[in-house]
């Protein structure tokens, strides 16, 4: 049981360390969606370059 708990804790720690969190304040319109989409794409490109 202890090994299972340690595996869960390690998995959660991995997620917390590797998943980006975004907080933006914007109007709920198309321009906000386009901005956020661009930001996610840029961040993913940066993240992928760091893994090489």
C-alpha distance matrix in Angstrom:
0.0 3.8 5.5 5.1 6.4 8.8 10.0 10.8 12.5 14.4 15.5 16.8 18.5 20.1 21.4 22.8 24.5 26.0 27.1 30.5 31.3 34.8 36.8 40.4 43.0 45.5 47.5 46.0 48.4 48.7 49.4 46.0 44.2 46.2 45.4 41.7 41.7 43.5 41.2 38.1 40.0 41.1 37.6 36.2 39.1 38.4 34.7 35.5 38.1 35.7 33.4 36.3
3.8 0.0 3.8 5.4 5.1 6.2 8.6 9.9 10.5 12.2 14.2 15.4 16.4 18.3 20.1 21.1 22.4 24.3 25.7 29.0 29.9 33.5 35.5 39.2 41.9 44.6 46.8 45.6 48.1 48.4 48.7 45.4 43.7 45.6 44.5 40.8 41.0 42.6 40.0 37.1 39.0 39.8 36.3 35.0 37.8 36.8 33.1 34.2 36.5 33.9 31.7 34.7
5.5 3.8 0.0 3.8 5.4 5.1 6.2 8.7 9.9 10.5 12.3 14.3 15.2 16.4 18.5 20.0 20.9 22.5 24.1 27.6 28.9 32.6 34.9 38.6 41.5 44.0 46.3 45.0 47.2 47.2 47.5 44.3 42.5 44.1 43.1 39.4 39.3 40.8 38.4 35.3 36.9 37.8 34.3 32.8 35.4 34.5 30.8 31.5 33.8 31.3 28.9 31.7
5.1 5.4 3.8 0.0 3.8 5.5 5.1 6.3 8.7 9.9 10.6 12.5 14.3 15.3 16.7 18.5 20.0 21.2 22.4 25.9 27.0 30.6 32.9 36.5 39.2 41.6 43.7 42.2 44.5 44.5 45.0 41.8 39.9 41.6 40.9 37.2 37.0 38.8 36.5 33.3 35.0 36.2 32.8 31.2 34.0 33.4 29.7 30.4 33.1 30.8 28.4 31.3
6.4 5.1 5.4 3.8 0.0 3.8 5.4 5.1 6.2 8.6 9.8 10.6 12.2 14.2 15.5 16.5 18.3 20.0 21.1 24.4 25.1 28.7 30.7 34.3 37.0 39.6 41.8 40.6 43.0 43.3 43.7 40.3 38.7 40.6 39.6 35.9 36.1 37.8 35.3 32.3 34.4 35.3 31.8 30.6 33.5 32.7 29.1 30.3 32.8 30.3 28.4 31.6
8.8 6.2 5.1 5.5 3.8 0.0 3.8 5.4 5.1 6.1 8.5 9.9 10.4 12.2 14.3 15.3 16.3 18.2 19.9 23.2 24.3 28.0 30.3 33.9 36.8 39.5 41.9 40.9 43.2 43.4 43.5 40.1 38.5 40.2 39.0 35.3 35.5 36.9 34.2 31.4 33.2 33.8 30.2 29.1 31.8 30.7 27.0 28.3 30.5 27.8 25.8 28.9
10.0 8.6 6.2 5.1 5.4 3.8 0.0 3.8 5.5 5.1 6.1 8.6 9.8 10.5 12.4 14.3 15.3 16.5 18.0 21.6 23.1 26.8 29.3 32.9 35.9 38.3 40.6 39.3 41.4 41.3 41.5 38.3 36.5 38.0 37.0 33.4 33.2 34.7 32.2 29.2 30.8 31.6 28.2 26.7 29.3 28.6 24.8 25.7 28.2 25.7 23.5 26.5
10.8 9.9 8.7 6.3 5.1 5.4 3.8 0.0 3.8 5.4 5.1 6.2 8.6 9.8 10.7 12.3 14.2 15.5 16.3 19.7 20.7 24.3 26.6 30.2 33.0 35.4 37.6 36.3 38.6 38.7 39.0 35.7 33.9 35.7 34.8 31.1 31.1 32.9 30.4 27.4 29.3 30.4 26.9 25.6 28.6 28.0 24.3 25.5 28.2 26.0 24.0 27.3
12.5 10.5 9.9 8.7 6.2 5.1 5.5 3.8 0.0 3.8 5.4 5.1 6.1 8.6 9.9 10.5 12.2 14.3 15.4 18.6 19.4 23.1 25.2 28.9 31.8 34.5 37.0 36.0 38.4 38.7 38.7 35.3 33.8 35.5 34.3 30.6 31.0 32.5 29.7 27.0 29.2 29.8 26.1 25.3 28.2 27.1 23.6 25.2 27.6 25.0 23.4 26.9
14.4 12.2 10.5 9.9 8.6 6.1 5.1 5.4 3.8 0.0 3.8 5.5 5.0 6.1 8.7 9.9 10.5 12.2 14.1 17.5 19.0 22.8 25.4 29.0 32.1 34.7 37.3 36.4 38.5 38.4 38.2 35.0 33.4 34.8 33.4 29.9 30.0 31.2 28.4 25.6 27.4 27.9 24.2 23.2 25.8 24.7 21.0 22.4 24.6 21.9 20.2 23.5
15.5 14.2 12.3 10.6 9.8 8.5 6.1 5.1 5.4 3.8 0.0 3.8 5.4 5.1 6.3 8.7 10.0 10.7 12.0 15.6 17.2 20.8 23.6 27.0 30.2 32.5 34.9 33.7 35.7 35.5 35.5 32.4 30.6 32.0 30.9 27.3 27.2 28.6 26.1 23.1 24.8 25.7 22.2 20.8 23.7 23.0 19.3 20.5 23.2 20.9 19.0 22.4
16.8 15.4 14.3 12.5 10.6 9.9 8.6 6.2 5.1 5.5 3.8 0.0 3.8 5.4 5.1 6.2 8.6 10.0 10.5 13.8 14.7 18.3 20.7 24.3 27.3 29.8 32.2 31.2 33.5 33.6 33.6 30.2 28.7 30.4 29.2 25.5 25.9 27.4 24.7 21.9 24.2 25.0 21.4 20.6 23.7 22.8 19.4 21.2 23.8 21.5 20.2 23.8
18.5 16.4 15.2 14.3 12.2 10.4 9.8 8.6 6.1 5.0 5.4 3.8 0.0 3.8 5.5 5.1 6.1 8.6 10.2 13.1 14.4 18.1 20.6 24.2 27.4 30.1 32.8 32.2 34.4 34.5 34.1 30.7 29.5 30.9 29.2 25.8 26.3 27.3 24.4 21.9 24.1 24.2 20.5 20.1 22.9 21.4 18.1 20.1 22.3 19.6 18.6 22.2
20.1 18.3 16.4 15.3 14.2 12.2 10.5 9.8 8.6 6.1 5.1 5.4 3.8 0.0 3.8 5.5 5.2 6.1 8.4 11.8 13.9 17.6 20.6 24.0 27.4 29.7 32.5 31.7 33.5 33.2 32.8 29.7 28.1 29.2 27.7 24.3 24.4 25.2 22.5 19.8 21.5 21.8 18.1 17.2 19.9 18.7 15.1 16.7 19.1 16.5 15.1 18.7
21.4 20.1 18.5 16.7 15.5 14.3 12.4 10.7 9.9 8.7 6.3 5.1 5.5 3.8 0.0 3.8 5.5 5.3 5.7 9.2 11.0 14.7 17.6 21.0 24.3 26.5 29.1 28.1 30.0 29.8 29.6 26.4 24.8 26.1 24.8 21.2 21.4 22.6 20.0 17.1 19.2 19.9 16.3 15.5 18.6 17.8 14.4 16.3 19.0 17.0 15.9 19.6
22.8 21.1 20.0 18.5 16.5 15.3 14.3 12.3 10.5 9.9 8.7 6.2 5.1 5.5 3.8 0.0 3.8 5.7 5.9 8.3 9.2 13.0 15.6 19.1 22.4 25.0 27.8 27.3 29.4 29.6 29.1 25.7 24.6 26.0 24.3 20.8 21.6 22.7 19.6 17.3 19.8 20.0 16.3 16.3 19.4 18.1 15.0 17.6 19.9 17.6 17.3 21.1
24.5 22.4 20.9 20.0 18.3 16.3 15.3 14.2 12.2 10.5 10.0 8.6 6.1 5.2 5.5 3.8 0.0 3.8 6.2 8.2 10.3 13.9 16.7 20.1 23.5 26.1 29.2 28.9 30.8 30.6 29.7 26.5 25.5 26.4 24.4 21.2 21.9 22.3 19.1 17.0 19.1 18.8 15.0 15.0 17.7 15.8 12.7 15.4 17.2 14.5 14.4 18.1
26.0 24.3 22.5 21.2 20.0 18.2 16.5 15.5 14.3 12.2 10.7 10.0 8.6 6.1 5.3 5.7 3.8 0.0 3.8 6.4 9.5 12.9 16.2 19.3 22.9 25.0 27.9 27.4 28.9 28.3 27.5 24.6 23.2 23.8 22.1 18.9 19.0 19.5 16.6 14.1 15.9 15.8 12.1 11.6 14.3 13.0 9.6 12.0 14.3 12.1 11.7 15.5
27.1 25.7 24.1 22.4 21.1 19.9 18.0 16.3 15.4 14.1 12.0 10.5 10.2 8.4 5.7 5.9 6.2 3.8 0.0 3.8 6.5 9.8 13.2 16.3 19.8 21.8 24.5 23.8 25.4 25.0 24.4 21.3 19.9 20.9 19.3 15.9 16.2 17.2 14.3 11.7 14.0 14.5 10.9 10.7 14.0 13.2 10.4 12.9 15.6 14.1 14.0 17.7
30.5 29.0 27.6 25.9 24.4 23.2 21.6 19.7 18.6 17.5 15.6 13.8 13.1 11.8 9.2 8.3 8.2 6.4 3.8 0.0 3.8 6.6 10.1 12.9 16.6 18.6 21.5 21.3 22.8 22.5 21.5 18.4 17.4 18.3 16.3 13.0 13.9 14.6 11.3 9.4 12.2 12.2 8.7 9.6 12.9 11.8 9.9 13.0 15.3 14.0 14.9 18.4
31.3 29.9 28.9 27.0 25.1 24.3 23.1 20.7 19.4 19.0 17.2 14.7 14.4 13.9 11.0 9.2 10.3 9.5 6.5 3.8 0.0 3.8 6.8 10.1 13.5 15.9 18.9 18.8 20.8 21.1 20.2 16.7 16.2 17.7 15.6 12.2 14.0 15.1 11.8 10.4 13.9 14.1 11.0 12.5 15.8 14.8 13.4 16.6 18.8 17.6 18.7 22.1
34.8 33.5 32.6 30.6 28.7 28.0 26.8 24.3 23.1 22.8 20.8 18.3 18.1 17.6 14.7 13.0 13.9 12.9 9.8 6.6 3.8 0.0 3.8 6.5 10.0 12.3 15.3 15.5 17.4 17.8 16.7 13.2 13.1 14.7 12.3 9.2 11.7 12.8 9.6 9.2 12.9 13.0 10.7 12.9 15.9 15.2 14.7 17.8 19.8 19.2 20.6 23.8
36.8 35.5 34.9 32.9 30.7 30.3 29.3 26.6 25.2 25.4 23.6 20.7 20.6 20.6 17.6 15.6 16.7 16.2 13.2 10.1 6.8 3.8 0.0 3.8 6.9 9.8 13.0 13.8 16.2 17.3 16.1 12.4 13.3 15.3 12.7 10.2 13.4 14.6 11.7 12.1 15.8 15.8 13.9 16.4 19.2 18.5 18.3 21.5 23.2 22.6 24.3 27.4
40.4 39.2 38.6 36.5 34.3 33.9 32.9 30.2 28.9 29.0 27.0 24.3 24.2 24.0 21.0 19.1 20.1 19.3 16.3 12.9 10.1 6.5 3.8 0.0 3.7 6.2 9.8 11.1 13.2 14.5 12.9 9.3 11.0 12.9 10.3 8.6 12.3 13.3 10.9 12.2 15.7 15.6 14.6 17.4 19.8 19.3 19.8 22.8 24.3 24.2 26.1 29.0
43.0 41.9 41.5 39.2 37.0 36.8 35.9 33.0 31.8 32.1 30.2 27.3 27.4 27.4 24.3 22.4 23.5 22.9 19.8 16.6 13.5 10.0 6.9 3.7 0.0 3.8 7.2 9.3 11.8 13.9 12.5 9.1 11.7 13.9 11.6 10.7 14.5 15.6 13.8 15.4 18.6 18.7 18.1 20.8 23.2 22.8 23.5 26.4 27.9 27.8 29.8 32.6
45.5 44.6 44.0 41.6 39.6 39.5 38.3 35.4 34.5 34.7 32.5 29.8 30.1 29.7 26.5 25.0 26.1 25.0 21.8 18.6 15.9 12.3 9.8 6.2 3.8 0.0 3.8 6.4 8.3 10.5 9.2 6.2 9.3 11.5 9.8 9.8 13.3 14.5 13.6 15.5 18.3 18.7 18.8 21.3 23.4 23.6 24.5 27.1 28.6 29.1 31.0 33.6
47.5 46.8 46.3 43.7 41.8 41.9 40.6 37.6 37.0 37.3 34.9 32.2 32.8 32.5 29.1 27.8 29.2 27.9 24.5 21.5 18.9 15.3 13.0 9.8 7.2 3.8 0.0 3.8 5.6 8.7 8.3 6.4 9.3 11.7 11.1 11.6 14.5 16.1 16.0 17.6 20.2 21.0 21.5 23.7 25.7 26.3 27.3 29.6 31.3 32.0 33.8 36.2
46.0 45.6 45.0 42.2 40.6 40.9 39.3 36.3 36.0 36.4 33.7 31.2 32.2 31.7 28.1 27.3 28.9 27.4 23.8 21.3 18.8 15.5 13.8 11.1 9.3 6.4 3.8 0.0 3.8 7.1 8.3 6.4 7.8 11.0 11.4 11.3 13.5 15.9 16.2 17.1 19.5 21.1 21.5 23.1 25.4 26.5 27.1 29.1 31.2 32.0 33.4 35.9
48.4 48.1 47.2 44.5 43.0 43.2 41.4 38.6 38.4 38.5 35.7 33.5 34.4 33.5 30.0 29.4 30.8 28.9 25.4 22.8 20.8 17.4 16.2 13.2 11.8 8.3 5.6 3.8 0.0 3.8 5.6 5.5 6.7 9.0 10.3 11.2 12.7 14.8 15.9 17.1 18.9 20.5 21.6 23.1 24.9 26.3 27.3 29.0 30.9 32.2 33.6 35.8
48.7 48.4 47.2 44.5 43.3 43.4 41.3 38.7 38.7 38.4 35.5 33.6 34.5 33.2 29.8 29.6 30.6 28.3 25.0 22.5 21.1 17.8 17.3 14.5 13.9 10.5 8.7 7.1 3.8 0.0 3.8 5.4 5.1 6.2 8.6 10.0 10.6 12.4 14.4 15.5 16.6 18.5 20.1 21.2 22.7 24.5 25.7 27.0 28.9 30.5 31.9 33.8
49.4 48.7 47.5 45.0 43.7 43.5 41.5 39.0 38.7 38.2 35.5 33.6 34.1 32.8 29.6 29.1 29.7 27.5 24.4 21.5 20.2 16.7 16.1 12.9 12.5 9.2 8.3 8.3 5.6 3.8 0.0 3.8 5.4 5.1 6.1 8.6 9.8 10.7 12.4 14.4 15.4 16.5 18.4 20.0 21.2 22.6 24.3 25.8 27.2 28.8 30.6 32.4
46.0 45.4 44.3 41.8 40.3 40.1 38.3 35.7 35.3 35.0 32.4 30.2 30.7 29.7 26.4 25.7 26.5 24.6 21.3 18.4 16.7 13.2 12.4 9.3 9.1 6.2 6.4 6.4 5.5 5.4 3.8 0.0 3.8 5.4 5.1 6.2 8.5 10.0 10.6 12.3 14.3 15.4 16.5 18.3 20.1 21.1 22.4 24.2 25.9 27.1 28.8 30.9
44.2 43.7 42.5 39.9 38.7 38.5 36.5 33.9 33.8 33.4 30.6 28.7 29.5 28.1 24.8 24.6 25.5 23.2 19.9 17.4 16.2 13.1 13.3 11.0 11.7 9.3 9.3 7.8 6.7 5.1 5.4 3.8 0.0 3.8 5.5 5.2 6.0 8.6 9.9 10.6 12.3 14.2 15.3 16.5 18.4 20.0 20.9 22.4 24.4 25.8 27.1 29.2
46.2 45.6 44.1 41.6 40.6 40.2 38.0 35.7 35.5 34.8 32.0 30.4 30.9 29.2 26.1 26.0 26.4 23.8 20.9 18.3 17.7 14.7 15.3 12.9 13.9 11.5 11.7 11.0 9.0 6.2 5.1 5.4 3.8 0.0 3.8 5.5 5.1 6.3 8.7 10.1 10.7 12.3 14.3 15.5 16.6 18.5 20.0 21.1 22.8 24.6 26.1 27.8
45.4 44.5 43.1 40.9 39.6 39.0 37.0 34.8 34.3 33.4 30.9 29.2 29.2 27.7 24.8 24.3 24.4 22.1 19.3 16.3 15.6 12.3 12.7 10.3 11.6 9.8 11.1 11.4 10.3 8.6 6.1 5.1 5.5 3.8 0.0 3.8 5.5 5.3 6.3 8.8 10.1 10.6 12.3 14.3 15.5 16.6 18.3 20.0 21.3 22.8 24.7 26.5
41.7 40.8 39.4 37.2 35.9 35.3 33.4 31.1 30.6 29.9 27.3 25.5 25.8 24.3 21.2 20.8 21.2 18.9 15.9 13.0 12.2 9.2 10.2 8.6 10.7 9.8 11.6 11.3 11.2 10.0 8.6 6.2 5.2 5.5 3.8 0.0 3.8 5.4 5.0 6.2 8.6 9.8 10.5 12.2 14.2 15.3 16.2 18.1 20.0 21.1 22.6 24.9
41.7 41.0 39.3 37.0 36.1 35.5 33.2 31.1 31.0 30.0 27.2 25.9 26.3 24.4 21.4 21.6 21.9 19.0 16.2 13.9 14.0 11.7 13.4 12.3 14.5 13.3 14.5 13.5 12.7 10.6 9.8 8.5 6.0 5.1 5.5 3.8 0.0 3.8 5.5 5.3 6.2 8.6 10.0 10.7 12.4 14.4 15.3 16.5 18.5 20.1 21.3 23.3
43.5 42.6 40.8 38.8 37.8 36.9 34.7 32.9 32.5 31.2 28.6 27.4 27.3 25.2 22.6 22.7 22.3 19.5 17.2 14.6 15.1 12.8 14.6 13.3 15.6 14.5 16.1 15.9 14.8 12.4 10.7 10.0 8.6 6.3 5.3 5.4 3.8 0.0 3.8 5.5 5.1 6.1 8.5 9.9 10.6 12.3 14.1 15.3 16.6 18.5 20.2 21.8
41.2 40.0 38.4 36.5 35.3 34.2 32.2 30.4 29.7 28.4 26.1 24.7 24.4 22.5 20.0 19.6 19.1 16.6 14.3 11.3 11.8 9.6 11.7 10.9 13.8 13.6 16.0 16.2 15.9 14.4 12.4 10.6 9.9 8.7 6.3 5.0 5.5 3.8 0.0 3.8 5.4 5.1 6.0 8.5 9.9 10.5 12.1 14.1 15.4 16.6 18.5 20.5
38.1 37.1 35.3 33.3 32.3 31.4 29.2 27.4 27.0 25.6 23.1 21.9 21.9 19.8 17.1 17.3 17.0 14.1 11.7 9.4 10.4 9.2 12.1 12.2 15.4 15.5 17.6 17.1 17.1 15.5 14.4 12.3 10.6 10.1 8.8 6.2 5.3 5.5 3.8 0.0 3.8 5.5 5.1 6.1 8.6 9.8 10.3 12.0 14.2 15.3 16.5 18.8
40.0 39.0 36.9 35.0 34.4 33.2 30.8 29.3 29.2 27.4 24.8 24.2 24.1 21.5 19.2 19.8 19.1 15.9 14.0 12.2 13.9 12.9 15.8 15.7 18.6 18.3 20.2 19.5 18.9 16.6 15.4 14.3 12.3 10.7 10.1 8.6 6.2 5.1 5.4 3.8 0.0 3.8 5.5 5.1 6.2 8.7 9.8 10.5 12.4 14.3 15.5 17.2
41.1 39.8 37.8 36.2 35.3 33.8 31.6 30.4 29.8 27.9 25.7 25.0 24.2 21.8 19.9 20.0 18.8 15.8 14.5 12.2 14.1 13.0 15.8 15.6 18.7 18.7 21.0 21.1 20.5 18.5 16.5 15.4 14.2 12.3 10.6 9.8 8.6 6.1 5.1 5.5 3.8 0.0 3.8 5.5 5.1 6.3 8.6 9.9 10.7 12.5 14.6 16.0
37.6 36.3 34.3 32.8 31.8 30.2 28.2 26.9 26.1 24.2 22.2 21.4 20.5 18.1 16.3 16.3 15.0 12.1 10.9 8.7 11.0 10.7 13.9 14.6 18.1 18.8 21.5 21.5 21.6 20.1 18.4 16.5 15.3 14.3 12.3 10.5 10.0 8.5 6.0 5.1 5.5 3.8 0.0 3.8 5.4 5.1 6.1 8.5 9.9 10.6 12.6 14.8
36.2 35.0 32.8 31.2 30.6 29.1 26.7 25.6 25.3 23.2 20.8 20.6 20.1 17.2 15.5 16.3 15.0 11.6 10.7 9.6 12.5 12.9 16.4 17.4 20.8 21.3 23.7 23.1 23.1 21.2 20.0 18.3 16.5 15.5 14.3 12.2 10.7 9.9 8.5 6.1 5.1 5.5 3.8 0.0 3.8 5.4 5.0 6.0 8.5 9.8 10.7 12.8
39.1 37.8 35.4 34.0 33.5 31.8 29.3 28.6 28.2 25.8 23.7 23.7 22.9 19.9 18.6 19.4 17.7 14.3 14.0 12.9 15.8 15.9 19.2 19.8 23.2 23.4 25.7 25.4 24.9 22.7 21.2 20.1 18.4 16.6 15.5 14.2 12.4 10.6 9.9 8.6 6.2 5.1 5.4 3.8 0.0 3.8 5.4 5.1 6.2 8.7 10.1 11.2
38.4 36.8 34.5 33.4 32.7 30.7 28.6 28.0 27.1 24.7 23.0 22.8 21.4 18.7 17.8 18.1 15.8 13.0 13.2 11.8 14.8 15.2 18.5 19.3 22.8 23.6 26.3 26.5 26.3 24.5 22.6 21.1 20.0 18.5 16.6 15.3 14.4 12.3 10.5 9.8 8.7 6.3 5.1 5.4 3.8 0.0 3.8 5.5 5.2 6.3 8.9 10.4
34.7 33.1 30.8 29.7 29.1 27.0 24.8 24.3 23.6 21.0 19.3 19.4 18.1 15.1 14.4 15.0 12.7 9.6 10.4 9.9 13.4 14.7 18.3 19.8 23.5 24.5 27.3 27.1 27.3 25.7 24.3 22.4 20.9 20.0 18.3 16.2 15.3 14.1 12.1 10.3 9.8 8.6 6.1 5.0 5.4 3.8 0.0 3.8 5.4 5.2 6.5 9.2
35.5 34.2 31.5 30.4 30.3 28.3 25.7 25.5 25.2 22.4 20.5 21.2 20.1 16.7 16.3 17.6 15.4 12.0 12.9 13.0 16.6 17.8 21.5 22.8 26.4 27.1 29.6 29.1 29.0 27.0 25.8 24.2 22.4 21.1 20.0 18.1 16.5 15.3 14.1 12.0 10.5 9.9 8.5 6.0 5.1 5.5 3.8 0.0 3.8 5.4 5.3 6.9
38.1 36.5 33.8 33.1 32.8 30.5 28.2 28.2 27.6 24.6 23.2 23.8 22.3 19.1 19.0 19.9 17.2 14.3 15.6 15.3 18.8 19.8 23.2 24.3 27.9 28.6 31.3 31.2 30.9 28.9 27.2 25.9 24.4 22.8 21.3 20.0 18.5 16.6 15.4 14.2 12.4 10.7 9.9 8.5 6.2 5.2 5.4 3.8 0.0 3.8 5.4 5.5
35.7 33.9 31.3 30.8 30.3 27.8 25.7 26.0 25.0 21.9 20.9 21.5 19.6 16.5 17.0 17.6 14.5 12.1 14.1 14.0 17.6 19.2 22.6 24.2 27.8 29.1 32.0 32.0 32.2 30.5 28.8 27.1 25.8 24.6 22.8 21.1 20.1 18.5 16.6 15.3 14.3 12.5 10.6 9.8 8.7 6.3 5.2 5.4 3.8 0.0 3.8 5.5
33.4 31.7 28.9 28.4 28.4 25.8 23.5 24.0 23.4 20.2 19.0 20.2 18.6 15.1 15.9 17.3 14.4 11.7 14.0 14.9 18.7 20.6 24.3 26.1 29.8 31.0 33.8 33.4 33.6 31.9 30.6 28.8 27.1 26.1 24.7 22.6 21.3 20.2 18.5 16.5 15.5 14.6 12.6 10.7 10.1 8.9 6.5 5.3 5.4 3.8 0.0 3.8
36.3 34.7 31.7 31.3 31.6 28.9 26.5 27.3 26.9 23.5 22.4 23.8 22.2 18.7 19.6 21.1 18.1 15.5 17.7 18.4 22.1 23.8 27.4 29.0 32.6 33.6 36.2 35.9 35.8 33.8 32.4 30.9 29.2 27.8 26.5 24.9 23.3 21.8 20.5 18.8 17.2 16.0 14.8 12.8 11.2 10.4 9.2 6.9 5.5 5.5 3.8 0.0
